Amino acid sequence: MFARLSWSKLAAQSSIEAGLANLREKILPSLQTQDGFLGAVVLHNREIGESVLGTYWQSAEAMAASEAMAVAGREQAALATGVKVTEMDRFEMLLQDRTGPVEVGTFVRMNDAQFAPGSLDAVVAFLRDDAIPTARSQNGYRASLVFANRETGRMLVPTVWNTAAEREASEARMSQARVGAATVGQAATGPRVTLYEVMFAEVSQTAQQATSERAGAA
């Protein structure tokens, strides 16, 4: 499975609620006409006014075929709500672990790291064998996902928690896992860590069960 993620900032006069309404009424209906579309999520941090829109795709080809529609959607959202897209990237999902379904009102810790491109499979193995079991042992754990851009070595590892308090309580243990991943992945610097709430989620069962064949065979 593949994902296109767009980071954005709200204009001063805008609200996340207006952005979500625009997504439901204008953008989501267009996405649903695209072959291979598997769902969308919106994460938001109210303190910094940052949102992430992630769309899931059955294949790299389906994601590529939707690019023109995605550009039009970003332009429409900017005009309608004043949202400013600050970054966009494309990823392959290499690993997914779940104890609960995608759900609005859950809380995310997003780890955004830059690894040596040749180290990604080793990092995935470390996450699968060490970091994810550690996360699973913490109260409130719901999911871990591993996304990577194999060309650049960028990896996103969001972990999902029932409550913000449980997410915070897990930080000490999970920070140790980040150090381990950075060592395995030959990261020059530590990951950027951002906290979000899940504000919108319409994700197919196919997407919630997907993982990479390469990762599954690792």
C-alpha positions in Angstrom: 0.0 0.0 0.0 1.1 3.6 -0.7 0.3 6.9 0.9 0.5 10.6 -0.1 0.8 12.9 2.9 0.3 16.7 2.8 1.3 18.9 5.7 -0.5 22.3 6.0 -1.0 25.3 8.2 -4.3 27.0 8.9 -4.8 30.6 8.1 -5.4 32.8 11.2 -9.1 33.2 10.3 -9.6 29.5 9.5 -10.6 26.5 11.7 -9.9 22.8 11.5 -13.7 22.3 11.5 -14.0 24.4 8.3 -11.2 22.4 6.7 -12.9 19.1 7.6 -16.2 20.2 6.2 -14.5 21.2 2.9 -12.8 17.8 2.8 -16.1 15.9 3.3 -18.1 18.0 0.9 -15.6 18.8 -1.9 -12.5 16.7 -1.8 -13.5 13.3 -0.5 -16.2 12.7 -3.2 -13.5 13.3 -5.9 -11.1 11.0 -4.1 -13.7 8.2 -4.0 -13.9 8.2 -7.8 -10.3 7.3 -8.2 -9.3 3.7 -8.9 -7.3 2.3 -6.0 -8.3 4.8 -3.4 -8.4 3.1 0.0 -9.2 6.0 2.4 -8.1 9.1 4.1 -7.1 10.4 7.6 -6.6 13.9 9.0 -4.3 14.6 11.9 -4.2 17.9 13.7 -2.2 19.7 16.3 -4.3 22.7 17.6 -1.3 24.3 19.5 0.8 24.8 16.3 -2.1 24.8 13.8 -0.6 22.0 11.8 -2.6 19.3 10.0 -1.6 16.3 8.0 -3.9 14.8 5.3 -3.0 11.2 4.4 -4.6 9.4 1.5 -4.1 5.6 1.0 -3.7 3.9 -2.4 -3.7 0.3 -3.5 -0.6 0.7 -5.6 2.1 3.3 -6.7 0.4 3.4 -10.1 -3.0 4.3 -8.6 -1.4 7.0 -6.4 0.4 8.4 -9.5 -2.8 8.4 -11.5 -4.5 10.6 -8.9 -1.8 13.3 -8.8 -3.7 15.8 -11.0 -6.8 15.4 -8.9 -4.7 15.9 -5.7 -3.2 19.1 -7.0 -6.7 20.4 -7.9 -7.9 19.4 -4.4 -5.1 21.3 -2.7 -5.8 24.4 -4.7 -9.5 24.2 -4.0 -8.9 23.8 -0.2 -6.5 26.8 -0.2 -9.2 29.0 -1.9 -12.1 27.8 0.2 -10.4 27.7 3.7 -7.2 29.6 3.5 -5.1 26.5 4.4 -1.5 26.6 3.2 0.2 23.4 2.2 3.7 23.5 3.5 5.0 20.0 2.4 4.0 16.9 0.5 5.6 13.5 0.2 4.8 10.0 -1.0 5.5 6.8 0.9 5.2 3.0 0.8 3.7 1.4 3.8 6.3 -1.2 5.0 4.7 -2.3 8.2 1.5 -2.0 10.1 0.5 -3.3 13.6 -2.9 -2.9 15.1 -4.8 -3.7 18.3 -7.7 -1.4 17.3 -9.2 0.1 14.2 -8.6 3.6 12.8 -10.8 5.9 14.9 -11.5 9.7 15.3 -10.5 11.0 18.7 -7.4 8.9 19.2 -3.9 10.4 19.6 -0.8 10.1 17.5 2.9 10.5 18.0 4.5 11.1 14.6 8.2 10.2 14.3 9.7 11.7 11.1 13.3 10.6 10.5 15.9 10.6 7.8 17.9 7.4 7.5 20.5 6.1 5.1 18.4 4.8 2.2 20.2 1.4 2.3 19.4 0.9 5.9 15.6 1.0 5.7 15.1 -2.8 5.8 17.3 -3.0 8.9 15.3 -0.2 10.5 12.0 -2.0 9.7 13.4 -5.2 11.3 14.3 -3.3 14.4 10.9 -1.7 14.7 9.1 -5.0 14.1 11.2 -7.0 16.6 12.0 -4.4 19.3 10.1 -1.0 19.1 6.6 -2.3 18.3 6.7 -5.0 21.0 7.7 -2.2 23.4 4.9 -0.1 22.3 2.4 -2.9 22.6 3.4 -3.4 26.2 2.3 0.2 27.0 -1.2 1.1 28.3 -3.5 2.6 25.6 -1.5 1.4 22.6 -3.6 1.0 19.4 -1.3 0.9 16.4 2.1 1.5 14.8 2.6 2.2 11.1 5.9 2.5 9.2 6.0 4.5 6.0 9.1 5.0 3.9 10.3 6.9 0.9 12.9 4.5 -0.4 14.5 7.0 -2.7 15.3 9.6 0.0 15.5 7.4 3.1 12.8 9.4 4.9 10.6 7.3 7.2 7.5 8.2 9.1 6.5 6.1 12.1 3.2 7.2 13.7 2.1 5.4 16.9 -1.5 5.6 17.9 -2.9 5.8 21.5 -6.3 5.8 23.1 -5.7 9.0 25.0 -3.3 11.9 25.1 -2.4 10.9 28.7 -1.5 7.3 27.7 0.5 8.6 24.8 2.5 10.9 27.2 3.0 8.1 29.7 4.6 5.9 27.0 7.1 8.6 26.0 10.0 7.5 28.2 10.0 3.9 26.8 9.4 5.0 23.2 12.2 7.6 23.3 14.6 4.7 23.9 13.2 3.0 20.8 13.8 6.1 18.8 17.5 6.1 19.8 17.8 2.5 18.8 16.2 3.1 15.4 18.5 6.1 14.8 21.5 4.0 15.5 20.4 1.2 13.2 19.4 3.6 10.4 22.6 5.7 10.6 20.6 8.8 11.2 22.7 12.0 11.4 20.1 13.7 13.7 17.2 12.6 15.8 13.7 12.4 14.4 11.2 15.2 14.4 8.4 14.3 16.8 5.0 15.9 16.5 1.8 15.1 18.5 -1.6 15.0 16.8 -5.2 14.1 17.3 -7.1 12.0 14.7 -9.8 14.4 13.4 -11.1 12.5 10.4 -10.8 8.8 9.4 -12.5 6.9 6.6 -10.1 4.0 5.9 -11.1 0.8 4.3 -10.5 -2.6 6.0 -8.1 -3.4 3.1 -5.9 -0.4 4.1 -6.1 -1.3 7.8 -4.8 -4.8 7.2 -2.2 -3.9 4.5 1.5 -4.3 4.8 4.4 -4.5 2.3 5.2 -8.0 0.9 8.9 -7.1 1.3 8.4 -6.1 4.9 6.3 -9.2 5.6 9.0 -11.4 4.3 11.8 -9.7 6.2 
